[in-house]
């Protein structure tokens, strides 16, 4: 796997598609931690860990966010 520029942080590193629930994605978009246009785009491990940590730290807030459907790439 070759290194590419992460669309979220612009670091050049290995990228992979990450899976989040619709509710988690909605929370990240509402909180502006993730741009809606980056849903289904591969991101780097550092960004994934950062987003995951945000979700863990704010788990009670995640439950309050209304889940929504996102247009996902097939």
Gaussian input, Z-matrix of N, CA and C with variables (Angstrom, degrees):
# hf/3-21g

backbone

0 1
 N
 C     1     B1
 C     2     B2     1     A1
 N     3     B3     2     A2     1     D1
 C     4     B4     3     A3     2     D2
 C     5     B5     4     A4     3     D3
 N     6     B6     5     A5     4     D4
 C     7     B7     6     A6     5     D5
 C     8     B8     7     A7     6     D6
 N     9     B9     8     A8     7     D7
 C    10    B10     9     A9     8     D8
 C    11    B11    10    A10     9     D9
 N    12    B12    11    A11    10    D10
 C    13    B13    12    A12    11    D11
 C    14    B14    13    A13    12    D12
 N    15    B15    14    A14    13    D13
 C    16    B16    15    A15    14    D14
 C    17    B17    16    A16    15    D15
 N    18    B18    17    A17    16    D16
 C    19    B19    18    A18    17    D17
 C    20    B20    19    A19    18    D18
 N    21    B21    20    A20    19    D19
 C    22    B22    21    A21    20    D20
 C    23    B23    22    A22    21    D21
 N    24    B24    23    A23    22    D22
 C    25    B25    24    A24    23    D23
 C    26    B26    25    A25    24    D24
 N    27    B27    26    A26    25    D25
 C    28    B28    27    A27    26    D26
 C    29    B29    28    A28    27    D27
 N    30    B30    29    A29    28    D28
 C    31    B31    30    A30    29    D29
 C    32    B32    31    A31    30    D30
 N    33    B33    32    A32    31    D31
 C    34    B34    33    A33    32    D32
 C    35    B35    34    A34    33    D33
 N    36    B36    35    A35    34    D34
 C    37    B37    36    A36    35    D35
 C    38    B38    37    A37    36    D36
 N    39    B39    38    A38    37    D37
 C    40    B40    39    A39    38    D38
 C    41    B41    40    A40    39    D39
 N    42    B42    41    A41    40    D40
 C    43    B43    42    A42    41    D41
 C    44    B44    43    A43    42    D42
 N    45    B45    44    A44    43    D43
 C    46    B46    45    A45    44    D44
 C    47    B47    46    A46    45    D45
 N    48    B48    47    A47    46    D46
 C    49    B49    48    A48    47    D47
 C    50    B50    49    A49    48    D48
 N    51    B51    50    A50    49    D49
 C    52    B52    51    A51    50    D50
 C    53    B53    52    A52    51    D51
 N    54    B54    53    A53    52    D52
 C    55    B55    54    A54    53    D53
 C    56    B56    55    A55    54    D54
 N    57    B57    56    A56    55    D55
 C    58    B58    57    A57    56    D56
 C    59    B59    58    A58    57    D57
 N    60    B60    59    A59    58    D58
 C    61    B61    60    A60    59    D59
 C    62    B62    61    A61    60    D60
 N    63    B63    62    A62    61    D61
 C    64    B64    63    A63    62    D62
 C    65    B65    64    A64    63    D63
 N    66    B66    65    A65    64    D64
 C    67    B67    66    A66    65    D65
 C    68    B68    67    A67    66    D66
 N    69    B69    68    A68    67    D67
 C    70    B70    69    A69    68    D68
 C    71    B71    70    A70    69    D69
 N    72    B72    71    A71    70    D70
 C    73    B73    72    A72    71    D71
 C    74    B74    73    A73    72    D72
 N    75    B75    74    A74    73    D73
 C    76    B76    75    A75    74    D74
 C    77    B77    76    A76    75    D75
 N    78    B78    77    A77    76    D76
 C    79    B79    78    A78    77    D77
 C    80    B80    79    A79    78    D78
 N    81    B81    80    A80    79    D79
 C    82    B82    81    A81    80    D80
 C    83    B83    82    A82    81    D81
 N    84    B84    83    A83    82    D82
 C    85    B85    84    A84    83    D83
 C    86    B86    85    A85    84    D84
 N    87    B87    86    A86    85    D85
 C    88    B88    87    A87    86    D86
 C    89    B89    88    A88    87    D87
 N    90    B90    89    A89    88    D88
 C    91    B91    90    A90    89    D89
 C    92    B92    91    A91    90    D90
 N    93    B93    92    A92    91    D91
 C    94    B94    93    A93    92    D92
 C    95    B95    94    A94    93    D93
 N    96    B96    95    A95    94    D94
 C    97    B97    96    A96    95    D95
 C    98    B98    97    A97    96    D96
 N    99    B99    98    A98    97    D97
 C   100   B100    99    A99    98    D98
 C   101   B101   100   A100    99    D99
 N   102   B102   101   A101   100   D100
 C   103   B103   102   A102   101   D101
 C   104   B104   103   A103   102   D102
 N   105   B105   104   A104   103   D103
 C   106   B106   105   A105   104   D104
 C   107   B107   106   A106   105   D105
 N   108   B108   107   A107   106   D106
 C   109   B109   108   A108   107   D107
 C   110   B110   109   A109   108   D108
 N   111   B111   110   A110   109   D109
 C   112   B112   111   A111   110   D110
 C   113   B113   112   A112   111   D111
 N   114   B114   113   A113   112   D112
 C   115   B115   114   A114   113   D113
 C   116   B116   115   A115   114   D114
 N   117   B117   116   A116   115   D115
 C   118   B118   117   A117   116   D116
 C   119   B119   118   A118   117   D117
 N   120   B120   119   A119   118   D118
 C   121   B121   120   A120   119   D119
 C   122   B122   121   A121   120   D120
 N   123   B123   122   A122   121   D121
 C   124   B124   123   A123   122   D122
 C   125   B125   124   A124   123   D123
 N   126   B126   125   A125   124   D124
 C   127   B127   126   A126   125   D125
 C   128   B128   127   A127   126   D126
 N   129   B129   128   A128   127   D127
 C   130   B130   129   A129   128   D128
 C   131   B131   130   A130   129   D129
 N   132   B132   131   A131   130   D130
 C   133   B133   132   A132   131   D131
 C   134   B134   133   A133   132   D132
 N   135   B135   134   A134   133   D133
 C   136   B136   135   A135   134   D134
 C   137   B137   136   A136   135   D135
 N   138   B138   137   A137   136   D136
 C   139   B139   138   A138   137   D137
 C   140   B140   139   A139   138   D138
 N   141   B141   140   A140   139   D139
 C   142   B142   141   A141   140   D140
 C   143   B143   142   A142   141   D141
 N   144   B144   143   A143   142   D142
 C   145   B145   144   A144   143   D143
 C   146   B146   145   A145   144   D144
 N   147   B147   146   A146   145   D145
 C   148   B148   147   A147   146   D146
 C   149   B149   148   A148   147   D147
 N   150   B150   149   A149   148   D148
 C   151   B151   150   A150   149   D149
 C   152   B152   151   A151   150   D150
 N   153   B153   152   A152   151   D151
 C   154   B154   153   A153   152   D152
 C   155   B155   154   A154   153   D153
 N   156   B156   155   A155   154   D154
 C   157   B157   156   A156   155   D155
 C   158   B158   157   A157   156   D156
 N   159   B159   158   A158   157   D157
 C   160   B160   159   A159   158   D158
 C   161   B161   160   A160   159   D159
 N   162   B162   161   A161   160   D160
 C   163   B163   162   A162   161   D161
 C   164   B164   163   A163   162   D162
 N   165   B165   164   A164   163   D163
 C   166   B166   165   A165   164   D164
 C   167   B167   166   A166   165   D165
 N   168   B168   167   A167   166   D166
 C   169   B169   168   A168   167   D167
 C   170   B170   169   A169   168   D168
 N   171   B171   170   A170   169   D169
 C   172   B172   171   A171   170   D170
 C   173   B173   172   A172   171   D171
 N   174   B174   173   A173   172   D172
 C   175   B175   174   A174   173   D173
 C   176   B176   175   A175   174   D174
 N   177   B177   176   A176   175   D175
 C   178   B178   177   A177   176   D176
 C   179   B179   178   A178   177   D177
 N   180   B180   179   A179   178   D178
 C   181   B181   180   A180   179   D179
 C   182   B182   181   A181   180   D180
 N   183   B183   182   A182   181   D181
 C   184   B184   183   A183   182   D182
 C   185   B185   184   A184   183   D183
 N   186   B186   185   A185   184   D184
 C   187   B187   186   A186   185   D185
 C   188   B188   187   A187   186   D186
 N   189   B189   188   A188   187   D187
 C   190   B190   189   A189   188   D188
 C   191   B191   190   A190   189   D189
 N   192   B192   191   A191   190   D190
 C   193   B193   192   A192   191   D191
 C   194   B194   193   A193   192   D192
 N   195   B195   194   A194   193   D193
 C   196   B196   195   A195   194   D194
 C   197   B197   196   A196   195   D195
 N   198   B198   197   A197   196   D196
 C   199   B199   198   A198   197   D197
 C   200   B200   199   A199   198   D198
 N   201   B201   200   A200   199   D199
 C   202   B202   201   A201   200   D200
 C   203   B203   202   A202   201   D201
 N   204   B204   203   A203   202   D202
 C   205   B205   204   A204   203   D203
 C   206   B206   205   A205   204   D204
 N   207   B207   206   A206   205   D205
 C   208   B208   207   A207   206   D206
 C   209   B209   208   A208   207   D207
 N   210   B210   209   A209   208   D208
 C   211   B211   210   A210   209   D209
 C   212   B212   211   A211   210   D210
 N   213   B213   212   A212   211   D211
 C   214   B214   213   A213   212   D212
 C   215   B215   214   A214   213   D213
 N   216   B216   215   A215   214   D214
 C   217   B217   216   A216   215   D215
 C   218   B218   217   A217   216   D216
 N   219   B219   218   A218   217   D217
 C   220   B220   219   A219   218   D218
 C   221   B221   220   A220   219   D219

   B1=1.4558
   B2=1.5298
   B3=1.3116
   B4=1.4589
   B5=1.5273
   B6=1.3078
   B7=1.4631
   B8=1.5174
   B9=1.3271
   B10=1.4570
   B11=1.5215
   B12=1.3253
   B13=1.4597
   B14=1.5264
   B15=1.3216
   B16=1.4626
   B17=1.5335
   B18=1.3406
   B19=1.4680
   B20=1.5273
   B21=1.3306
   B22=1.4674
   B23=1.5281
   B24=1.3337
   B25=1.4704
   B26=1.5282
   B27=1.3178
   B28=1.4728
   B29=1.5224
   B30=1.3301
   B31=1.4612
   B32=1.5221
   B33=1.3192
   B34=1.4526
   B35=1.5214
   B36=1.3172
   B37=1.4595
   B38=1.5201
   B39=1.2985
   B40=1.4666
   B41=1.5193
   B42=1.3172
   B43=1.4618
   B44=1.5233
   B45=1.3285
   B46=1.4643
   B47=1.5191
   B48=1.3373
   B49=1.4698
   B50=1.5189
   B51=1.3106
   B52=1.4655
   B53=1.5165
   B54=1.3075
   B55=1.4526
   B56=1.5201
   B57=1.3287
   B58=1.4610
   B59=1.5235
   B60=1.3190
   B61=1.4670
   B62=1.5278
   B63=1.3387
   B64=1.4676
   B65=1.5241
   B66=1.3301
   B67=1.4656
   B68=1.5279
   B69=1.3239
   B70=1.4635
   B71=1.5253
   B72=1.3235
   B73=1.4680
   B74=1.5226
   B75=1.3294
   B76=1.4673
   B77=1.5208
   B78=1.3236
   B79=1.4645
   B80=1.5262
   B81=1.3179
   B82=1.4665
   B83=1.5226
   B84=1.3247
   B85=1.4680
   B86=1.5281
   B87=1.3330
   B88=1.4745
   B89=1.5279
   B90=1.3218
   B91=1.4674
   B92=1.5249
   B93=1.3288
   B94=1.4690
   B95=1.5368
   B96=1.3330
   B97=1.4582
   B98=1.5240
   B99=1.3370
   B100=1.4572
   B101=1.5188
   B102=1.3099
   B103=1.4576
   B104=1.5244
   B105=1.3255
   B106=1.4617
   B107=1.5277
   B108=1.3261
   B109=1.4671
   B110=1.5371
   B111=1.3282
   B112=1.4654
   B113=1.5257
   B114=1.3323
   B115=1.4610
   B116=1.5242
   B117=1.3013
   B118=1.4707
   B119=1.5246
   B120=1.3203
   B121=1.4626
   B122=1.5306
   B123=1.3254
   B124=1.4613
   B125=1.5276
   B126=1.3344
   B127=1.4668
   B128=1.5286
   B129=1.3133
   B130=1.4588
   B131=1.5337
   B132=1.3105
   B133=1.4660
   B134=1.5253
   B135=1.3380
   B136=1.4694
   B137=1.5247
   B138=1.3262
   B139=1.4711
   B140=1.5231
   B141=1.3231
   B142=1.4644
   B143=1.5288
   B144=1.3211
   B145=1.4660
   B146=1.5209
   B147=1.3307
   B148=1.4664
   B149=1.5304
   B150=1.3252
   B151=1.4648
   B152=1.5247
   B153=1.3093
   B154=1.4609
   B155=1.5263
   B156=1.3300
   B157=1.4675
   B158=1.5215
   B159=1.3318
   B160=1.4694
   B161=1.5231
   B162=1.3185
   B163=1.4667
   B164=1.5269
   B165=1.3121
   B166=1.4643
   B167=1.5260
   B168=1.3367
   B169=1.4675
   B170=1.5213
   B171=1.3221
   B172=1.4663
   B173=1.5280
   B174=1.3314
   B175=1.4574
   B176=1.5277
   B177=1.3172
   B178=1.4674
   B179=1.5271
   B180=1.3299
   B181=1.4625
   B182=1.5309
   B183=1.3277
   B184=1.4668
   B185=1.5235
   B186=1.3233
   B187=1.4685
   B188=1.5241
   B189=1.3297
   B190=1.4640
   B191=1.5296
   B192=1.3179
   B193=1.4686
   B194=1.5271
   B195=1.3171
   B196=1.4660
   B197=1.5293
   B198=1.3397
   B199=1.4714
   B200=1.5219
   B201=1.3024
   B202=1.4598
   B203=1.5112
   B204=1.2888
   B205=1.4618
   B206=1.5251
   B207=1.3047
   B208=1.4586
   B209=1.5186
   B210=1.3190
   B211=1.4641
   B212=1.5142
   B213=1.3060
   B214=1.4597
   B215=1.5143
   B216=1.3199
   B217=1.4673
   B218=1.5209
   B219=1.3074
   B220=1.4676
   B221=1.4976
   A1=108.28
   A2=116.35
   A3=119.03
   A4=110.76
   A5=115.19
   A6=120.89
   A7=110.43
   A8=114.74
   A9=121.95
   A10=107.89
   A11=115.67
   A12=119.86
   A13=109.69
   A14=115.68
   A15=120.74
   A16=108.48
   A17=117.82
   A18=119.68
   A19=113.36
   A20=117.71
   A21=120.58
   A22=111.87
   A23=117.87
   A24=120.38
   A25=113.74
   A26=117.54
   A27=124.66
   A28=114.41
   A29=118.85
   A30=120.52
   A31=109.29
   A32=116.09
   A33=120.83
   A34=107.99
   A35=115.12
   A36=121.80
   A37=109.22
   A38=117.04
   A39=120.81
   A40=109.55
   A41=115.29
   A42=121.52
   A43=110.14
   A44=114.99
   A45=120.91
   A46=108.79
   A47=115.60
   A48=119.65
   A49=107.94
   A50=116.62
   A51=122.22
   A52=109.12
   A53=116.32
   A54=121.04
   A55=110.68
   A56=115.48
   A57=122.63
   A58=107.28
   A59=116.77
   A60=120.02
   A61=109.49
   A62=116.04
   A63=119.99
   A64=111.04
   A65=117.50
   A66=120.33
   A67=110.60
   A68=117.60
   A69=121.05
   A70=110.40
   A71=117.09
   A72=120.38
   A73=110.86
   A74=116.96
   A75=120.32
   A76=110.20
   A77=117.08
   A78=120.71
   A79=110.58
   A80=117.58
   A81=120.78
   A82=111.72
   A83=117.09
   A84=120.89
   A85=110.10
   A86=117.73
   A87=121.70
   A88=110.37
   A89=116.63
   A90=121.03
   A91=112.74
   A92=116.97
   A93=123.46
   A94=113.07
   A95=115.87
   A96=120.54
   A97=111.39
   A98=115.90
   A99=121.24
   A100=108.54
   A101=115.82
   A102=120.70
   A103=108.92
   A104=116.11
   A105=120.03
   A106=111.70
   A107=117.43
   A108=119.80
   A109=112.28
   A110=117.57
   A111=120.46
   A112=113.13
   A113=117.04
   A114=119.97
   A115=107.68
   A116=115.91
   A117=124.33
   A118=113.76
   A119=117.62
   A120=120.00
   A121=108.25
   A122=118.06
   A123=119.00
   A124=110.31
   A125=115.90
   A126=121.53
   A127=108.65
   A128=115.70
   A129=120.57
   A130=111.18
   A131=115.25
   A132=121.70
   A133=111.23
   A134=117.72
   A135=120.23
   A136=111.35
   A137=117.16
   A138=120.45
   A139=110.55
   A140=116.34
   A141=119.89
   A142=110.31
   A143=116.69
   A144=120.31
   A145=111.24
   A146=116.98
   A147=120.80
   A148=110.84
   A149=117.15
   A150=120.93
   A151=110.89
   A152=116.39
   A153=121.05
   A154=110.69
   A155=116.68
   A156=120.80
   A157=111.58
   A158=116.87
   A159=120.89
   A160=109.54
   A161=116.57
   A162=120.28
   A163=111.58
   A164=117.06
   A165=120.71
   A166=110.37
   A167=116.58
   A168=120.78
   A169=112.24
   A170=116.94
   A171=120.78
   A172=112.18
   A173=116.59
   A174=120.96
   A175=112.42
   A176=118.28
   A177=120.04
   A178=110.68
   A179=117.15
   A180=121.26
   A181=110.94
   A182=116.41
   A183=120.36
   A184=109.49
   A185=116.34
   A186=120.99
   A187=112.00
   A188=116.97
   A189=121.19
   A190=112.86
   A191=117.40
   A192=121.15
   A193=109.01
   A194=115.35
   A195=121.35
   A196=109.64
   A197=117.38
   A198=118.60
   A199=110.12
   A200=116.82
   A201=120.49
   A202=109.63
   A203=114.57
   A204=120.54
   A205=108.77
   A206=115.77
   A207=121.18
   A208=108.39
   A209=115.41
   A210=120.03
   A211=107.26
   A212=115.68
   A213=120.47
   A214=109.95
   A215=114.76
   A216=119.88
   A217=108.66
   A218=116.57
   A219=118.59
   A220=111.62
   D1=126.77
   D2=-177.99
   D3=-91.42
   D4=160.51
   D5=179.81
   D6=-78.66
   D7=142.97
   D8=176.70
   D9=-138.17
   D10=170.15
   D11=178.10
   D12=-82.09
   D13=126.46
   D14=177.97
   D15=-68.82
   D16=129.06
   D17=-178.33
   D18=-70.25
   D19=-15.10
   D20=-179.03
   D21=-91.80
   D22=-44.57
   D23=-174.22
   D24=-114.18
   D25=-9.05
   D26=179.40
   D27=70.67
   D28=8.18
   D29=174.72
   D30=-74.75
   D31=144.69
   D32=176.35
   D33=-90.01
   D34=115.11
   D35=-175.73
   D36=-164.14
   D37=-177.23
   D38=176.24
   D39=-77.90
   D40=137.55
   D41=-178.46
   D42=-114.23
   D43=153.37
   D44=175.06
   D45=-149.61
   D46=150.15
   D47=174.71
   D48=-71.15
   D49=139.27
   D50=-179.08
   D51=-118.69
   D52=146.75
   D53=-178.06
   D54=-108.17
   D55=124.08
   D56=173.29
   D57=-128.73
   D58=150.93
   D59=176.13
   D60=-67.94
   D61=161.90
   D62=177.10
   D63=-59.84
   D64=-37.43
   D65=179.81
   D66=-67.49
   D67=-41.68
   D68=177.78
   D69=-64.31
   D70=-43.21
   D71=177.78
   D72=-62.04
   D73=-42.96
   D74=178.92
   D75=-59.49
   D76=-43.81
   D77=179.24
   D78=-62.33
   D79=-46.82
   D80=-179.21
   D81=-62.35
   D82=-36.96
   D83=178.39
   D84=-70.65
   D85=-45.82
   D86=179.48
   D87=-59.84
   D88=-41.77
   D89=-179.18
   D90=-79.48
   D91=-2.82
   D92=179.64
   D93=64.99
   D94=27.44
   D95=173.69
   D96=-86.13
   D97=-17.49
   D98=179.66
   D99=-144.60
   D100=130.21
   D101=176.39
   D102=-75.03
   D103=138.83
   D104=-179.87
   D105=-58.20
   D106=-30.66
   D107=-179.59
   D108=-70.49
   D109=-13.14
   D110=179.47
   D111=-93.36
   D112=-2.96
   D113=177.34
   D114=-62.65
   D115=131.77
   D116=-178.02
   D117=75.22
   D118=2.49
   D119=173.51
   D120=-88.18
   D121=143.89
   D122=175.89
   D123=-67.77
   D124=141.82
   D125=177.44
   D126=-130.18
   D127=167.93
   D128=-177.81
   D129=-80.41
   D130=166.40
   D131=-179.74
   D132=-61.81
   D133=-39.72
   D134=179.97
   D135=-61.90
   D136=-44.25
   D137=178.82
   D138=-65.34
   D139=-42.01
   D140=178.62
   D141=-58.97
   D142=-47.90
   D143=-179.54
   D144=-62.97
   D145=-39.81
   D146=178.68
   D147=-62.81
   D148=-46.93
   D149=179.82
   D150=-64.70
   D151=-41.17
   D152=178.38
   D153=-62.09
   D154=-43.26
   D155=178.26
   D156=-62.44
   D157=-40.85
   D158=177.52
   D159=-59.48
   D160=-45.36
   D161=-179.62
   D162=-63.99
   D163=-40.24
   D164=179.14
   D165=-65.94
   D166=-45.58
   D167=-179.23
   D168=-64.03
   D169=-30.57
   D170=-174.88
   D171=-114.02
   D172=33.12
   D173=-174.71
   D174=-55.41
   D175=-38.88
   D176=179.15
   D177=-66.82
   D178=-35.99
   D179=177.64
   D180=-69.04
   D181=-34.92
   D182=179.08
   D183=-59.95
   D184=-41.95
   D185=-178.52
   D186=-61.61
   D187=-26.15
   D188=-177.89
   D189=-84.66
   D190=-15.05
   D191=-178.42
   D192=-81.61
   D193=133.47
   D194=179.03
   D195=-70.53
   D196=122.13
   D197=177.30
   D198=-62.55
   D199=150.23
   D200=176.00
   D201=-143.26
   D202=160.36
   D203=179.49
   D204=-89.34
   D205=139.12
   D206=177.36
   D207=-117.45
   D208=147.26
   D209=174.54
   D210=-72.35
   D211=111.79
   D212=-177.57
   D213=-107.20
   D214=145.11
   D215=176.44
   D216=-67.43
   D217=146.21
   D218=179.93
   D219=-86.37

